[in-house]
Amino acid sequence: MEAMILKFVASARAAGMRISTAETLDCLAQLPRVDVLDERQFSTVLRANFAKSRLERARFDHLYQLFFHEIREDLDPASVSLAGHMETLQQVLLSLEPQMPAIAEFLAAEPAAYLKMLQEMQSEGHTAAGGPRGAGSNLGSLVRRLPVLRALHRARDTVNDFLQANWDQIHWETRQALKRHAERRLETARRLLADNGPPLIVADEKKTTTTEAYGELGRQPFANLSPGELVRLRDVIAQLVRKLKDMVSLRYAARSRGILDVKRTLRAAARTQGIPIGLRFRRKPPRKGRIVVLCDVSGSVWSSARFMLSMLYALQDCFDRVKSFVFIDEPVEVTPYFDDFDIERALEEIMHSTDIAYGASTDYGRTLRLFKARHMDTINKKTTVILIGDGRTNYGNPEEGILEEMRDRSRRIIWLNPETEQFWNSGDSEMRTYEVLCNEVRACWNLNQLAAFIQDLVL
């Protein structure tokens, strides 16, 4: 029993569940107190110890079904001949493709290595908040899964070849049992690889926020939204903005009543034998941050960038000052548009501005050089600089030294990229060059990711 539980824990950890040694020991101590032959009692003890949230309960149920039902020890352990042939088959598989050791162990009811391989594969394509369901992620997922799928097909062919080559040495009943066993296990492995249900294997979980409540609309890339979905998106953004404004107002209202002045409180407590009977407060309200936005408005970015600008300006009351610049090959300040018009009208005016060379090729290096020459004085130690763009320079000089200088002058630099991370540094992208110079870099191509960023920025 103990060995079986430890094997299950190893498989669950390989699939991404966090199970501590203490939780494992608690489970082993509790199992003798229930009837382990009653599956309801047995599974309840395991679930109570290993599944600590609603998401983990769903993942636990998948793992429990897999481990105790789908890949149970269905070969007759008393059959020495059968076990021997199975071991020989595993040795044949181990000599093949890199994925084969995990598949061979899966055939032997040891799923941990295979689950870990799937978890690592999914982690490679995972993006911040909401999962990798954006533009281009389906192709990336297929590319990552293809070697494993090919290895599974190769394993099936190897099993058939092994049985055919040993036709005379293996009894026909044993041969049929081996074939049924291998086909069942390989089918389970294929299903796990292609499973579209509740995620069994996930990358490290991010903290849960209200941004997860937008359903499919929250996961859709901005560039893929239909006209009807765009209308819904604007309504959702308006609701989120109102909610965040209320939260910020309450926070500042509470703080404006006074921040605890520790020094004055302790000095006053000296008159009462060190007991702080009367608290002293600072009446100065907290300062709001300053924002400078540099936004790429080239065709490849604008469908996402417009929503980022919309939310920033809808929440400009939460900041001391917001200054915005858009660029293709040179920075153009557009702050007056947002001061003079509502957000939608301002965005339309920006799109038709004659000051912006929409026919030019994107040039991040030239933009940074001109920004340094014309607008560097807008940045100081109170300023958060937000760059919105894909970092594609058309193979020009990225001028990373200027970005480093901007970082040193500012409070911090945040880069929002509307591309999925798997495409960074591909082609003419310089994101890996820029990434190391920023305080924070986020993929931001859907509502979930944008809302999570805005919440972190203003709260």
N, C-alpha and C positions, 0 to 999 in steps of 0.2 A: 504493500500500500504506500509506504513512504517513498519508495523509488518511483512509483507511478506519479505521485503528486509532484515530486521534484522534477520529473520529466515534463509534466504539464506546465509547471512554473517556468521552466526554461523555454518552452515553446511560446508561452504568453509574453515573456520578456522579449523574445526574438521578434514577436509581432508588434512590439511597441508599448505594451502595457507596463506600468510601473508597479512592480511587486517587490516589497522589501523582504529582507530576511526575517524580520520580526513578524510580518504578516504571514509568512510561510510557516513559521514555528507555531503561531497561534492557530492556524488551520490544522496542522498536524496534531496539536493538543486537543482540539475540539472534536475531531472526527471520531475518536473512540466513544464519545458521549452520544452519538447518534447511530442509527441503523444504516450502515454504509451500503447495505443491499437495497435499501429504499432510495431510488435515484432522486426523488424529490428532496429528501433530507440531505443526501450527499451533495447535490448541486447547490442547495441553499447555503450550506456551510462554506463551500468554495466561493460562491458569489458574494457572500457577506464579507469575506476577508479580502478578496482580490479586486472586486469592482466597486470603486469609490465614487462614481458619478453616473449620471444617466447615459452618457456617451460610453463610458467604460462597461456598463452593464450590457449594452448592445454588442460591444466587441467581445466581452466575456462569453455571451451566449453563442456567438459564432465560433469562438475557439473551443468551447466546451463541446458543441456539436461535432466539430471537426475531430477533436482529439479522442473523445470517448465513444463516438459512433461511426464516423466515416473512415477513420484510419485505425480502428481498434485491431487488436491482434487476431485477425480472422484466419490465419494459418494454424493448422493443428500443431501445437508445440511438441506433441509426442512423435510426430513424424520426423525422424532424424534425416531421412532421405530428402524430404521436402525442404527442410531447413538448410541442408547442405547444398542443394541445387540453387536455392535462393542466395546463399552466400557467394557461390560461384558467379551467379548472374551479376551481383553487386560489384564484384571485382572486375568483371568485363566493363561495366558502366563507368567505373572510376577511372579507367584508362582513356576515356574519350574527352568530350568538351569540358571547358572550365566549370560550366554549370552542373555537370553530371554528379559530382560528389553530393551536392545538396539533394538532387533528384534521387540518387541511390539511397540516401538516408531516409528520404520521404517514403520510398517503397518499403523500407524496413520499419515503418511506424516511428520514425524519428524526425518529426516535422520542423524542429527548431532551425536548422540550417536553411531550409527552403523558405520558411517564413521570414527569417532575417534577410535573405537575399531580396525578397519582395519588398520588405520594409525599406531597405537601402535604396532600391530602385525607385520607389515612390518618393523617398526623401530627396532624391536628385532633382525631381521635377516639381517639388512643392514650392509654392509661392506664398508670401505673407498673407494671412487672413483669407479665408474663403476657399482655398484649394486651387489646384492648377487646372481650371476649366476654361481658361481664356483662349484668345486667338493664338493659334499655333501650338497649343499645348497638346491637342489630340495627336498631332504628328510626332511631337516629342515623346509622348507616352508610348506610341506604337514603336518608335525606334528603340526605346529602352526594353520593351517587352519582347521584341522580335527574337533576340538571341535565346531567351528562355523558351519561347514557343518552339523554336527550331530544335532546341535540345530535347524538349519533350517528345517531339516527333521522332527524333533520332533514338531516344530511349525506347519508344514503342517498336521501331524497326529492329533495334538491337535485341529486344526480348524475343521477337518473332524469329530472328536469325539464330539466336541461341537455342531456342526450342527445336528449330528445324535441323540445326547441326547435331543436336543430341537426341535425335528422334529415336534411335535404337537403344540409347542408354537410359532414357527416362520413361517410366511406365506411363501409359496413356492417361490414367486418372491423375497422376501427379502432374503431367504436362498440362492438362486442362485446368487443374487447380492453380498452377503457377500463372497461366495465361489470364484467368479470371482475376486473380489477385493483382497482377501488374496493371491490367486494363482499368480496374476500379481505382487504384491509387493514381494512375496517370490522369484519369478523367477528373479526379478531385483536384489534382495539381493544376490542370488546365482551367478548371472553374475558378479556383482561387486567383489565378493570373488575370482572368477576364471579368472577375466579379464586379458588378455595378451596383450592388446593394449597399447597405450600411458599411462603412469602411472597416475592414478587419485590420488593415495595416495602415498606419498613418505616421506622418512625421511628428516631431515634437509639437505638442499642442500649444497654441498661443492662448493668451488669456481671453476668456469669454466676455464679449461686450454686446451692447444692443445692436451692433452692426450685423449680427448673425440673423436678425429677424426679418431680413428683406427677401428671403427665399431666392427663387431663380433670378429675379430682377437684380438682386444684389451681387450675383455671381456672373451675370452677363457682361462681357466686355463693352465698354462705351461705344466702340466702333461698330458693334453688331446690333445695336438697339434699333428696333423698328420705330416709326413715327408714334404709334400708340404707346410703346414702352418709354419713349422720350417724355411724353406728357406725364406718365405715371412717375417717372424718375424725378421730374421737376417738383411734383407734389411731395414726394418722399423727402427730397432735399429740403424743401420749405419746412416740412414738419420737423426734420432733424435740426435745422437751424434754429427754429423757435425753441425747441427743447434745450439745445446747448446754450442759447442766450439766457434762458431762465436759470439754468444751472450756474452759469457764470455770474449772473446778477445776484443770486443767493450767496454765492461764495464771497463776492466782494462786499455785499451788504453786511455779512457776518464779520468780515475782517475790518470793515470801516468802523465798527464799534470799538476797535482797539486791539492791537497785538500786545500780548503779554510782555511787559518790560521787566525782565528778570532782575536787573541791577537795582532798579528803584524798589521793586518788591522786597528784595533782600535787605536793602537799607532800611526800609520801613519796618521790617520784621525785627530788626535789632532792638526796637523799643518795646517789643512784646516777647522778649526772651527767645527770639529766633522763630517764633510761630507766625507764619504769613497770614495774619487775620485779614488784612486789606490788600487786595491785588492792585497793582499799578499797570496801566496800559499805555501804549504808544498810540496816539490818535492819528498818526499819518497812515492813510490807506496804502495798500500795496500798489507799486507801479505796474502798469500794463506794458507788455512787450511791443517792440517795433518790428515790422515785417518789411522786407524788400523782396519782391518776387521778380524773377527773370524767367520768362516763359517762351519756349519755342512754339511758334505759330505756323510752322510748315505743315503741309498736308498730312504727313505721317503722324503728327502729334496732336493737332488741333482738336480732333473729335474728343479726346480725353481731357486736354488742357482746359477747354472752356468750362467744364464742370468744376475743375479745381479752382479756377479763378472765381467762378460764381460763388462757391461756398466761402472762399476767403473774404470776398467783399461783402457777402451777406452777414458775415461775422466781424466786420471791421470795427464795430463798437466794442468788441472784446479786446482790441489792441489800441495802443497809444497812437500808432500811425501805420498806414499801409501804403507803400509806394510800389507801383507795378511798371515793369518794362517787358515789352515783347520783342522778339527778334527772329530774324531768319539769318541775315548775315551782319546785322548791326542792331544795337539796342535802341528802342524807341520808347520813351516814357508815355504811358497811357493812363496815368493816375487821374488827369482831368476828366477823361471820359466817364469814369466811375463816380466822380464828384458831381458831374452835371446831368447824368442820365441814370435811369434804373438799370439793373444788371443786364437784362436781355437787350435793351437798346444800346447799352455801352458795348456789348460784344458785337452787335451788328455794325456799329460805327467803327470799331477797331478793324473788322474784316474789310471795310471799304475805305480805310484810311490810305491816303496817297503817300504818307510818310514811310510806309512799310513796303519793302520791295518783295512782293509775293512771288515774282518770277525768278528770284535769285536762288542759288543753291545754299543750303544750310551750311553755315560756317561758324562753329563754336569758338574757334581760335580768334577770328577777327572780332566777334562779338565781345569776347572777354577783353581784348586789347582796347576796343573803343569804350567799353564800360569803365575800364580803369582810367582812361584819359578824361572821360566826361562826367562820370557819376560816382567815383570812388568815395567822395565825401559823404554820400548818403549812408555809408556803413560805419558803425562804431560798435563798441562793446555791448550796447543794449540791443543790437539788431540781430534778428534771425533772418538769414538769407535762404530763400526757398527757390531752387532751380527746378523747372518743370521741362523735361525733354528726354529724348531717347539717346542723347550722347553720340549721335551719328554725325561725323565731321566731314563726310565726303573725302576722307583721306587727307584732310588738311592738318596743320599743326594744332594740336589740342590746347596749347598754351596752359598746361597744368600749373606752371609756376604762378600765373596770375590768380588761379583759383586758390592756390595755397596762401597767397597774400590776402585774398578776401577772407579766407578762414581765420587767419591770424588777427585781422582787424575786427571781425564780427564776434558775436556771442556764440553762434554755431551756424553751420551750413547743412541744409537738408536737401537731398536730391530726390525728386519724385519721377520715376521712369514709367511711362505708359506701356512699355514692352514687358513681356514675361522674362524672368531672369535668365532662362535658358538661352535667350538670344543676345544677351549682353556679351560684348567683346567678339561678336561674329561680324564678318564683313568690315564695314567702316566704323563700327561702334568703338568708342573709347571709354566705355563705362568702367572697365576695370582700372583704367588710368585715373579717372575722376573719383572712383569709389573710395580709394584709400585716402583722399584728401578731404572727404566730407565727414561730418560728425554722424550723419545718419543717411542711409540710402534705402529707399523703399520702391518696390514695384507697386504701381497704382493705376490699374486699368479697369477697375470695376467699383461699384458703389460700396461694397463691403470694405475694400481697402481704403478708399477715400474717406469714408466716414470714420474708420478707425484712426486714420492719421489726424483728421481734424479734431477728434475728441482728445487725442494725446497732445495736440498743439495748444488747445484753448483751456483744458482743464488741469 
